[in-house]
Amino acid sequence: MKADSMRQGLLIAFEGIDGSGKSSHLRLLAAFLREQGHCVVETREPSNGVHGRRIRSLFSQRKLLSREEELELFLLDRQDHVRECINPALATGQIVLTDRYYFSTAAYQGAAGMDVATIFAQNSFAPEPDLVLLLQVPPEEGVRRIREQRRERPNDFEQEDQLIKVDRLFASFPHAYIKRIDSTAERQDVQEKIRELVSELCHIRGFKGETCRQS
Ligand code: TYD
């Protein structure tokens, strides 16, 4: 029996290259779901745990780690995140929205040269998501948004040649629950599409949204 077979909540992951708009669409979706009375947990990877903080501190010094060490850190962080946040929230029937999940490891560490099938196998401890919202923008647009909107220099993960490979890997994943969304469209239209997909999932799973209002 898989560890997540008793879960009652919903797990929705936002994925995409840097600059694809995951974080802002996640926030907008969380607000929408809460208005409807759903219990929502907003979370992200790298997490705020000890390994996640270490990863963030190395964002601009990626060369300090071998790619094997880097993959190991992302896996350790995911173990923390699943144990401390995702599984408890799913067990209590909440809707978990995570900004990145193991598809990012498959795409980014895959782009760095690690074997993608092995990465998926190494993540088999992590509950499968009910829905992955893959926000797609061309890599050059992602880099442009990082520079112009965030007024930041792209970090080591955000170089265009890397993001081209990451984008191709994301596009190649065959899972039926991955929904691809054109994130170059108007922000409002993108959010509308996301809400439609999530509302349909809630409907199918019988999530009516009174849970948090009643408690
Ligand atoms: P990002 O979502 O950009 O973090 P923030 O916007 O909060 O700074 O993610 C950080 C980077 O980590 C991103 O460039 C992709 C990379 N990453 C991996 O390489 N592998 C992984 O498994 C995850 C979760 C992230």
Boltz pocket constraint, residues with backbone or C-beta under 6 A from the ligand:
constraints:
  - pocket:
      binder: B
      contacts: [[A, 18], [A, 23], [A, 45], [A, 46], [A, 74], [A, 99], [A, 100], [A, 101], [A, 102], [A, 104], [A, 105], [A, 106], [A, 108], [A, 109], [A, 157], [A, 158]]
      max_distance: 6.0
